[in-house]
Amino acid sequence: MFLVLCVFSAATSAMFVQSVVSTISALRREQDDLKSLLKYSV
């Protein structure tokens, strides 16, 4: 039972880290798009 709980918590932690990394990369992409849009609009 303890092993199952450890595996479950490790999977949950990995999914959380993946979610944070995905969010950060999406925000960086949006920031780069906004910068290029502002650069070409001026």
Secondary structure by P-SEA (a helix, b strand, c coil): caaaaaaaaaaaaaaaaaaaaaaaaaaaaaaaaaaaaaaaac
